[in-house]
Amino acid sequence: MNGKNQVKVAAGLGLDEPGPDYPEQSTHKPSTRPEQHPRKQPTLAVKKLLNFGRKLAAGYNKLQVSHRGMYSIERLHAYQAYCEKTSVARAIAVCVLTPLPSLLAIILIECFPLRDPLLGWEANYMFWIRFYISGIIVFIGCTYQATDMVDRVSISPLQRLGMSMVAMSIYVGTVILVSYLWVFPVPFGIVLGIGPCFAVFLVALIITIGPKTFKSNPGLGDEIKLQLYVLAVEGFISVLYPAFSSVYLRASSTGRAGLVLLLPVIKILMKNVVAWSSSHVEDCIPVVTVFSIEVFNALYVATCMQSTKSTLATVIIIVSDVLNVILAFRSLLHRSRALEEEHQAAASEGNKHASVELISTVMTSFHHLRTFKTQKGKEIRVRSPVKLGIATNTEHVLDTLAEHQKQFVTNGARKNLELIEGTLQLLFHCEYHALVEYVECAVPILFGVYLTILYQLPVHKYYPHTRDLEAGQLEGMLTSLSIYVTLEVLSFVGMHMALKRKFSLSALYQLSFVLETHVVQLQSRMFVWIVFILQFTLAHYGVDFTFQFAWLF
């Protein structure tokens, strides 16, 4: 190779007959200069940097909820059936209409006529009615969160209403008593009654389910306990919110920017706790985690962006979100490349069941498997832990699959198993990120609409962020939210196009499938957070993040 290259170089220089010694001399110069001297030191540094990057990426991936599960085969069937019977118009309508019930609820609540809190607790009887109704909505949502995914528990809507009314009677009664004995508004009165109220709620829940039900279902108590852990996490972050906001408002502009960086850390930790608590219903981990934690986080980010005057903090929020999107896309591309290779390998090895569309290939392939245990020892679940309303003939197919499992696997069956495992993991991964993008897009839009309507209502003078708000400032806030939403929409469109091009998968259909299938779970969480957080800073609740409480003096 060197001789040929040197002849070409010599010819290019016009050397007709290079001497016999000339090539030997020329071989030493290029070999010592480009290959050895400049690459020694950088190679070591680059290797160390790459190793550190790999360790960092591995640690980051371990904390990602999107890597902690896979679809069940039943869920794959349900998703395929949904895609076949659902039009694009319906899928879009589901995505657009999902936030409307909770938005309508909070707007109707804001229409209650309120009087100045300084007039005292007796003069503000409309506030107590509003407080009571808001709490009932929140507690009904909590009852659905705790029991909806537990098949062995049956609680009627009337029973849920009764439990919520009892709990809220204790809640409102506690705050009224403190107001009578001390002062109104009670400082942070909205969180004052949470402890005794939640205790009453738990007792009412256990009594409603009944001791006989617990005795006849040995594992029921553990399932309920895990769901209550999720509620406990939601309660924890609802207390963390005023504490964080207090520190945030006292900090300088630069300090606020640093505090904003803590939000992703808090969010990741809380999401992992919720995912662990929901591990017994693996199919539901994405929807439970996203609508328990991401909705709160998106609401806080939206509130932070419209209340802060720190441009740097706003920029950091947007930049950190862009970085999260980039990392999510990197992970998605990595999974899709590996799965694409497995799909192509299945076709090239003469697998007669392989087709162009990934889902069709997998739907055909799993009928020919004889085991569902992967190389990592994890079992591919045939049945979903929740009811998905699949057809009767599909039920029979899944029952047959569950019965015919053998331990011996041929090489071809192993290839099919790897393809199925990769597909189910990819669908889980995509569902999680589609929900995250949806929440981070829908919640700011919801907040922008809410803020615009609230600005026109008399009650706006009792909120600190709208009391002295002018029309020009409102437009500026809405512009900031619009930029944020645009980034999220572009991110979702990019994911949709990538999946459509590679595997003929639709992120839009997958999103609408989840929103429609798990409507009770996600709506219960939307109502809890929207109704609770958006009116959190109402003057009558005594929330003062500066801890000055001027009305006490």
C-alpha positions in Angstrom: 0.0 0.0 0.0 2.8 2.5 0.9 4.7 1.8 -2.4 1.6 2.5 -4.5 0.8 5.7 -2.6 4.4 6.9 -3.0 4.4 6.3 -6.7 1.2 8.4 -7.0 2.8 11.2 -4.9 6.0 11.1 -7.0 4.0 11.2 -10.3 2.0 14.2 -9.0 5.3 16.0 -8.3 6.7 15.3 -11.8 9.4 12.8 -10.7 9.8 10.4 -13.6 12.3 8.0 -12.1 12.6 8.1 -8.4 15.8 6.4 -7.2 15.8 3.3 -5.3 16.6 5.0 -2.0 13.9 7.7 -2.4 11.0 5.5 -1.4 12.7 4.3 1.7 13.3 7.8 2.9 9.8 8.8 2.2 8.4 6.0 4.2 9.9 7.1 7.4 8.6 10.7 7.3 4.9 10.0 6.9 4.9 7.0 9.3 6.4 8.9 12.2 4.6 12.1 11.8 0.9 11.4 11.6 0.5 8.1 13.3 2.6 8.1 16.5 3.5 11.6 17.7 0.2 13.5 17.8 -2.2 10.6 18.8 -0.5 9.3 21.9 -1.5 11.9 24.5 -5.0 12.7 23.1 -6.0 9.0 22.9 -5.5 8.5 26.7 -7.5 11.7 27.5 -10.3 10.8 25.1 -10.5 7.2 26.5 -10.8 8.5 30.0 -13.4 11.0 28.9 -15.4 8.3 27.0 -15.3 6.0 30.0 -16.5 8.7 32.3 -19.3 9.5 29.8 -20.3 5.8 29.6 -20.5 5.5 33.4 -22.5 8.7 33.6 -24.9 7.5 30.8 -25.3 4.1 32.5 -26.1 5.8 35.8 -28.6 8.2 34.1 -30.2 5.3 32.2 -30.7 3.3 35.5 -32.8 6.2 36.9 -35.0 6.5 33.8 -38.5 5.2 34.3 -38.8 4.5 30.5 -36.2 1.8 30.8 -38.0 -0.1 33.6 -40.6 -2.1 31.8 -42.2 -3.5 28.6 -45.6 -4.0 27.2 -47.5 -7.2 27.9 -48.6 -9.1 24.8 -52.2 -8.4 25.7 -51.5 -4.7 25.7 -49.9 -5.0 22.3 -53.0 -6.7 21.0 -55.2 -3.9 22.5 -53.0 -1.2 20.9 -53.1 -2.9 17.5 -56.9 -3.2 17.7 -57.2 0.4 18.7 -55.1 1.5 15.7 -57.2 -0.5 13.3 -60.6 1.0 14.5 -59.6 4.6 15.3 -59.4 7.4 12.8 -56.8 10.2 12.9 -59.6 12.7 13.7 -60.6 10.8 16.8 -57.0 10.4 17.9 -56.5 14.1 17.7 -59.8 14.9 19.4 -58.9 12.6 22.3 -55.6 14.5 22.7 -57.2 17.9 22.5 -60.2 17.2 24.8 -58.4 15.3 27.6 -57.4 18.5 29.6 -60.8 20.1 29.2 -62.7 18.5 32.2 -60.2 19.6 34.8 -59.9 23.0 33.1 -63.7 23.5 33.2 -63.8 22.4 36.9 -61.2 25.0 38.0 -62.8 27.8 36.0 -66.2 27.0 37.5 -64.6 27.1 41.0 -63.1 30.5 40.2 -66.5 31.8 39.4 -67.6 31.7 43.1 -68.0 35.3 44.3 -65.5 35.9 47.2 -65.2 38.7 49.7 -62.1 40.3 51.1 -60.4 37.8 53.5 -59.8 40.7 56.0 -63.5 40.8 56.6 -63.2 37.6 58.6 -64.1 34.0 58.4 -67.8 34.5 59.0 -68.2 37.0 56.1 -66.5 34.5 53.7 -69.1 31.8 53.8 -68.8 31.4 50.0 -65.1 30.6 50.4 -65.9 27.7 52.8 -68.4 26.3 50.2 -65.8 26.7 47.5 -63.1 25.1 49.7 -65.5 22.1 50.5 -66.4 21.5 46.9 -62.8 21.7 45.7 -61.7 19.2 48.4 -64.4 16.8 47.4 -63.2 16.8 43.8 -59.6 16.2 45.0 -60.6 13.3 47.4 -62.8 11.6 44.8 -59.7 11.7 42.5 -57.6 10.1 45.4 -60.1 7.3 45.8 -59.9 6.4 42.1 -56.1 6.5 42.3 -56.0 4.1 45.2 -58.5 1.5 44.1 -59.2 1.8 40.3 -56.3 -0.6 39.3 -57.2 -3.2 42.0 -59.7 -5.6 40.4 -60.7 -7.2 43.7 -62.1 -3.9 45.1 -65.5 -2.5 44.0 -66.5 0.9 45.3 -69.5 2.7 43.8 -69.4 6.4 42.9 -71.8 7.1 45.7 -69.5 5.5 48.2 -66.6 7.5 46.9 -68.6 10.7 47.3 -69.5 9.8 50.9 -65.9 9.1 51.8 -64.8 12.4 50.3 -67.6 14.4 52.1 -66.6 12.9 55.5 -62.9 13.6 54.9 -63.6 17.2 53.7 -65.9 17.9 56.6 -63.0 17.2 59.0 -60.6 19.2 56.7 -62.9 22.3 56.6 -63.9 22.0 60.2 -60.3 22.0 61.3 -59.5 25.2 59.4 -62.7 26.9 60.6 -61.9 26.0 64.2 -58.4 27.5 64.0 -59.9 30.6 62.2 -62.3 31.0 65.1 -59.7 30.6 67.8 -56.9 32.5 66.1 -57.0 34.4 62.8 -58.4 34.3 59.2 -56.8 33.6 56.8 -55.0 30.8 58.7 -51.3 30.9 57.6 -51.0 28.1 55.0 -54.5 26.9 56.0 -54.7 24.9 52.8 -52.1 22.4 54.1 -53.1 22.7 57.8 -55.8 20.1 57.7 -54.1 17.6 55.4 -52.9 15.3 58.3 -56.1 14.7 60.1 -58.1 14.7 56.9 -55.9 12.0 55.3 -56.1 9.9 58.5 -59.9 10.0 58.3 -59.8 9.3 54.6 -57.7 6.1 55.2 -60.1 4.9 57.9 -63.1 5.5 55.6 -61.4 3.7 52.7 -60.7 0.6 54.9 -64.2 0.6 56.2 -65.7 1.0 52.8 -63.6 -1.9 51.3 -64.6 -4.0 54.3 -62.6 -6.4 56.6 -64.2 -9.5 54.9 -62.7 -8.4 51.5 -59.2 -8.1 53.0 -59.5 -11.5 54.7 -60.7 -13.3 51.5 -57.9 -11.6 49.4 -54.6 -12.1 51.2 -52.5 -9.8 48.8 -55.1 -7.0 48.7 -53.6 -5.1 51.6 -50.2 -4.9 49.9 -51.7 -3.7 46.6 -53.6 -0.9 48.4 -50.5 0.0 50.4 -48.5 0.4 47.2 -51.1 2.7 45.8 -51.2 4.7 49.0 -47.4 5.2 48.7 -48.1 7.0 45.4 -50.6 9.2 47.2 -48.0 9.8 49.9 -45.5 11.0 47.3 -48.1 13.3 45.8 -48.8 14.7 49.3 -45.1 15.1 49.9 -44.5 17.2 46.8 -47.6 19.3 47.6 -45.9 20.2 50.8 -42.5 20.6 49.1 -44.0 23.1 46.7 -44.6 25.9 49.2 -41.2 25.3 50.8 -39.4 25.4 47.5 -41.4 28.5 46.3 -40.5 30.3 49.5 -36.8 29.8 49.0 -37.1 30.6 45.3 -38.8 33.9 45.9 -36.2 35.0 48.5 -33.3 34.1 46.2 -31.5 36.5 43.9 -31.9 36.2 40.1 -28.8 34.1 39.9 -29.8 32.0 42.9 -33.2 31.3 41.3 -31.4 30.0 38.2 -29.5 27.6 40.4 -32.6 26.5 42.3 -34.4 25.7 39.0 -31.7 23.1 38.3 -32.9 21.2 41.4 -36.3 20.6 39.8 -35.1 17.8 37.4 -33.3 16.0 40.4 -36.4 16.1 42.6 -38.6 15.0 39.7 -36.4 12.0 38.8 -36.3 10.8 42.5 -40.1 11.1 42.9 -40.8 9.4 39.6 -38.6 6.4 40.7 -40.5 6.0 43.9 -43.9 6.1 42.0 -42.6 3.6 39.4 -41.4 1.3 42.2 -44.9 1.5 43.9 -46.5 0.7 40.5 -44.3 -2.2 39.5 -47.0 -4.7 40.1 -49.0 -3.1 37.3 -46.2 -2.7 34.9 -48.4 -1.7 31.9 -49.5 1.3 33.9 -46.1 2.6 35.1 -45.9 5.3 32.4 -49.4 6.8 32.9 -49.2 6.6 36.7 -45.7 8.1 36.9 -46.3 10.9 34.3 -49.6 12.0 35.6 -48.5 11.8 39.2 -45.3 13.7 38.9 -44.9 15.4 35.4 -48.3 17.2 35.7 -47.1 18.8 39.0 -43.7 19.6 37.6 -45.2 21.1 34.4 -47.6 23.2 36.5 -44.8 24.5 38.6 -42.6 25.3 35.7 -45.5 27.2 34.0 -46.2 29.1 37.3 -42.5 29.8 37.7 -42.1 31.1 34.2 -45.0 33.5 34.5 -44.2 34.8 38.1 -40.5 35.2 37.9 -38.7 38.3 36.6 -35.5 36.3 36.2 -34.7 35.9 32.5 -31.8 33.6 33.3 -34.1 31.2 35.2 -36.5 31.1 32.3 -33.7 30.4 29.9 -32.4 27.6 32.1 -35.8 26.0 32.3 -36.0 26.0 28.5 -32.4 24.8 28.0 -32.8 22.0 30.6 -36.0 20.9 28.8 -34.2 20.9 25.5 -31.3 18.8 27.0 -33.9 16.3 28.3 -35.5 16.0 24.9 -32.1 15.4 23.3 -31.2 12.7 25.8 -34.6 11.1 25.3 -34.2 11.1 21.5 -30.7 9.6 21.9 -32.1 6.8 24.0 -34.9 6.3 21.6 -32.6 6.1 18.5 -30.3 3.7 20.3 -33.2 1.3 21.0 -34.7 1.8 17.5 -31.4 1.0 15.8 -30.9 -2.2 17.8 -34.5 -3.3 17.1 -34.1 -2.4 13.4 -31.1 -4.7 13.2 -33.1 -7.6 14.8 -36.0 -7.0 12.5 -33.7 -7.0 9.4 -32.0 -10.2 10.8 -35.3 -11.9 11.1 -36.1 -11.1 7.5 -32.7 -12.0 6.1 -32.6 -15.4 7.9 -35.6 -16.6 6.0 -38.2 -15.9 8.7 -41.4 -16.3 6.7 -43.3 -14.4 9.4 -41.2 -11.2 9.0 -42.9 -8.3 7.3 -42.2 -4.7 6.6 -44.2 -3.4 9.6 -42.7 -4.2 13.0 -46.0 -4.7 14.8 -47.3 -7.1 12.2 -44.1 -9.1 12.4 -44.3 -9.4 16.2 -48.0 -10.2 16.2 -47.3 -13.1 13.9 -44.0 -14.2 15.6 -45.2 -14.6 19.2 -47.7 -17.3 18.1 -44.7 -19.6 17.3 -42.7 -19.1 20.5 -42.4 -21.8 23.2 -41.0 -19.7 26.0 -41.3 -16.2 27.2 -38.2 -15.9 29.4 -35.6 -13.5 28.0 -31.8 -13.9 28.2 -31.8 -11.5 31.2 -34.2 -13.8 33.0 -37.2 -11.5 32.8 -40.5 -13.0 31.8 -42.5 -11.5 28.9 -45.9 -11.0 30.3 -48.8 -12.5 28.3 -51.6 -10.9 30.2 -52.0 -7.3 31.3 -52.6 -6.6 35.0 -55.5 -4.3 34.1 -58.6 -4.8 31.9 -58.1 -3.6 28.4 -61.4 -4.6 26.8 -60.0 -6.9 24.1 -62.1 -9.1 21.9 -63.2 -12.6 23.0 -61.2 -14.4 20.3 -58.1 -12.6 21.4 -58.7 -13.7 24.9 -58.7 -17.3 23.8 -55.4 -16.8 21.9 -53.7 -15.3 24.9 -55.0 -18.1 27.2 -53.5 -20.6 24.7 -50.1 -18.7 24.8 -50.0 -18.7 28.5 -50.6 -22.5 28.7 -48.1 -23.6 26.0 -44.7 -22.5 27.4 -41.7 -24.8 27.0 -38.2 -24.4 28.4 -36.3 -25.6 25.3 -35.7 -22.9 22.7 -34.3 -23.2 19.2 -32.0 -20.6 17.7 -34.8 -19.3 15.5 -37.2 -19.1 18.4 -34.5 -17.2 20.3 -34.3 -14.6 17.5 -38.0 -14.2 17.5 -37.9 -13.8 21.3 -35.3 -11.0 21.1 -37.3 -9.2 18.5 -40.5 -9.4 20.5 -38.7 -8.3 23.7 -37.1 -5.4 21.9 -40.5 -4.3 20.4 -42.3 -4.5 23.7 -39.6 -2.5 25.4 -39.6 0.1 22.6 -43.4 0.5 22.9 -43.1 1.0 26.6 -40.3 3.5 26.1 -42.2 5.4 23.4 -45.4 5.5 25.5 -43.6 7.0 28.4 -41.9 9.8 26.4 -45.1 10.5 24.4 -46.9 11.1 27.6 -44.2 13.3 29.0 -44.2 15.4 25.8 -48.0 15.6 25.9 -48.1 16.8 29.5 -45.3 19.3 29.0 -47.3 20.7 26.0 -50.9 20.4 27.3 -50.4 21.7 30.8 -48.8 25.1 29.8 -51.6 25.5 27.2 -54.2 24.8 29.9 -52.4 27.2 32.3 -52.3 29.9 29.6 -56.1 29.5 28.9 -56.8 29.5 32.7 -54.7 32.6 33.3 -56.4 34.5 30.4 -59.9 33.7 31.8 -58.9 34.3 35.4 -57.7 37.8 34.5 -61.2 38.6 33.4 -62.9 37.4 36.7 -63.3 39.4 39.9 -61.5 36.8 41.9 -58.2 37.6 40.1 -57.5 40.4 42.7 -57.0 37.7 45.4 -54.2 36.0 43.6 -50.6 37.5 43.9 -49.7 36.8 40.3 -52.8 38.5 38.8 -53.6 41.2 41.4 -51.5 43.9 39.7 -51.1 42.2 36.3 -51.5 44.5 33.3 -52.5 43.4 29.8 -49.0 43.8 28.4 -47.5 41.7 31.1 -50.1 39.0 30.4 -49.1 39.0 26.8 -45.5 38.6 27.8 -46.3 35.6 30.0 -48.3 33.9 27.3 -45.5 34.5 24.8 -43.0 32.7 27.1 -45.5 29.8 27.5 -45.9 29.7 23.7 -42.2 29.3 23.1 -42.1 26.5 25.6 -45.1 24.7 24.1 -43.7 25.1 20.5 -40.5 23.3 21.6 -42.6 20.4 23.1 -44.8 20.1 19.9 -41.7 20.0 17.7 -40.2 17.3 19.9 -43.3 15.2 19.7 -43.6 15.6 15.9 -39.9 14.6 15.6 -40.5 11.4 17.6 -43.6 10.6 15.6 -41.8 11.0 12.3 -38.8 8.9 13.4 -41.0 6.0 14.5 -43.2 6.2 11.5 -40.3 6.1 9.1 -38.4 3.3 10.8 -41.2 1.0 12.1 -44.6 2.4 10.8 -45.4 3.2 14.4 -47.6 6.2 15.3 -46.8 8.2 18.4 -50.1 10.0 17.9 -52.1 6.7 18.0 -50.1 5.4 21.0 -50.8 8.6 22.9 -54.5 8.6 22.2 -54.6 4.9 23.0 -53.2 5.6 26.5 -55.4 8.7 27.1 -58.6 6.8 26.1 -57.7 3.4 27.7 -56.6 4.8 31.1 -59.0 7.7 31.2 -60.0 7.2 34.9 -56.4 7.0 36.1 -55.2 10.1 34.3 -58.3 12.2 34.8 -58.3 11.5 38.5 -54.7 12.8 38.7 -55.4 15.7 36.4 -58.3 16.8 38.7 -56.2 16.5 41.8 -53.3 18.6 40.6 -55.2 21.2 38.5 -57.8 21.9 41.2 -55.3 21.9 44.1 -52.3 23.7 42.6 -53.9 26.4 40.5 -55.8 27.9 43.5 -53.0 27.2 45.9 -52.0 30.9 46.2 -55.5 32.3 46.7 -55.3 34.8 49.6 -58.0 33.1 51.6 -55.8 30.0 52.0 -53.2 32.1 53.8 -50.3 31.1 51.5 -47.4 33.6 51.9 -44.1 32.3 50.5 -42.3 35.3 52.1 -43.5 34.1 55.6 -44.3 37.7 56.5 -48.1 37.2 57.0 -48.9 40.9 57.0 -52.5 40.3 58.1 -51.4 39.0 61.5 -50.2 42.4 62.6 
